[in-house]
Amino acid sequence: MSAKILVLGAGGNVGRPLVKALRAQGEPVKAATRSGAAVEGAEGVVFDIANPATHAAAFEGVDRAYVMLPAGHVRAQELLMPVVNALVARKIKIVFQSVFGVDADDSIPYRQIELAIERSGVPFVILRPNWFADNFHTYWKAGVDHGVIAVPAAQGKSSFIDARDIAASAATALTSERFDGKAFNLTGPEAVGYADAAAWLSEVVGKPVAYQATDDASFIALLTGAGVAHDYASFLASIFHPVREGWTAAVTDHVQQLTGQKPRDLRRYALDHAADLKA
Ligand SMILES: NC(=O)c1ccc[n+]([C@@H]2O[C@H](COP(=O)([O-])OP(=O)(O)OC[C@H]3O[C@@H](n4cnc5c(N)ncnc54)[C@H](OP(=O)(O)O)[C@@H]3O)[C@@H](O)[C@H]2O)c1
């Protein structure tokens, strides 16, 4: 039997459609979640990134791994490097879900992880997705419900990417050797500001939704008031700086290079997630 593909974060925004795509291609998958439950028909395995005692069993019988930091964690190097080192020791190919823009400065923690993978000697592909469209039905869902999306983006635009297009890109990177040794900056097809995004969401949910540009302190207070940990709220505030600077407005054709398909735009995302946005 051929070796398996380990997918971290298998029940999440990217992980679930990735497991589904790999299964559709007939690939044997180990779906890592903290519960170990099966995902989309794939064998489940218990994996807690913060508990190294759970790691070795997850790596057994695996020759490729999709590596990501679950949202909500800020200690990227501390949590991811033991995973990367263990995969390298087992000569397992790594497809790493990084973050758009981190290659701007080698001192950025995520870039440090990329560099360690690049120098490791194992086959690898680095994927750097821009802001997820899916944040509108996760992080910003409470704002959609209340009719006001309040984030510190000023008038900055982002080429939001649908998690399904990240998953499709990842599925190609995991099942082909053509893209090994390369990094891809994954974006949607166009840059959109939060005011326009709010207007489109408003049409889909059938009630007014507006954008309110806010400052970091108010944003952090809003998130912590909704139960987000202070360090993660501060981290989220900090990553709006590149948005305000216009750096997240860049558009690439890297999804199409990997998948052969154009990425979905924000309208398609909103229409397909209408039920999630209205729930
Ligand atoms: N959102 C964005 O705009 C954006 C943009 C660029 C990059 N990123 C990066 O993308 C990553 C998040 O991707 P995502 O949205 O697909 O993830 P996600 O859906 O937020 O989380 C994936 C899964 O991680 C699992 N998880 C939570 N805590 C865990 C732990 N301690 N150990 C192991 N698994 C744990 C959860 O599943 P279980 O409860 O089943 O374990 C969850 O379903 C982050 O690293 C973020 O920096 C996000």
The ligand as a Gaussian input file, in Angstrom:
#p B3LYP/6-31G(d) Opt

LIG

0 1
 N       -7.351000      33.587000       7.935000
 C       -6.538000      34.221000       7.114000
 O       -6.881000      35.251000       6.527000
 C       -5.144000      33.679000       6.877000
 C       -4.351000      34.238000       5.872000
 C       -3.076000      33.716000       5.645000
 C       -2.617000      32.663000       6.418000
 N       -3.410000      32.163000       7.411000
 C       -2.883000      31.077000       8.233000
 O       -3.708000      29.928000       8.077000
 C       -3.693000      29.174000       9.273000
 C       -5.083000      28.768000       9.648000
 O       -5.642000      27.995000       8.600000
 P       -7.170000      27.537000       8.695000
 O       -8.051000      28.738000       8.761000
 O       -7.425000      26.526000       7.659000
 O       -7.176000      26.859000      10.109000
 P       -8.408000      26.722000      11.121000
 O       -9.611000      26.279000      10.341000
 O       -8.531000      27.927000      11.959000
 O       -7.885000      25.593000      12.068000
 C       -7.574000      24.317000      11.569000
 C       -7.819000      23.290000      12.632000
 O       -6.799000      23.342000      13.609000
 C       -7.260000      22.533000      14.670000
 N       -6.576000      22.907000      15.903000
 C       -6.858000      23.866000      16.797000
 N       -5.978000      23.838000      17.807000
 C       -5.114000      22.832000      17.530000
 C       -3.983000      22.302000      18.182000
 N       -3.544000      22.766000      19.370000
 N       -3.307000      21.279000      17.593000
 C       -3.720000      20.757000      16.426000
 N       -4.804000      21.205000      15.765000
 C       -5.488000      22.238000      16.320000
 C       -8.770000      22.668000      14.721000
 O       -9.326000      21.382000      14.573000
 P       -9.629000      20.388000      15.777000
 O      -10.383000      21.193000      16.789000
 O      -10.421000      19.321000      15.097000
 O       -8.304000      19.880000      16.279000
 C       -9.090000      23.442000      13.430000
 O      -10.158000      22.886000      12.702000
 C       -2.992000      30.028000      10.332000
 O       -1.666000      29.576000      10.502000
 C       -2.971000      31.406000       9.720000
 O       -1.850000      32.174000      10.103000
 C       -4.662000      32.614000       7.640000

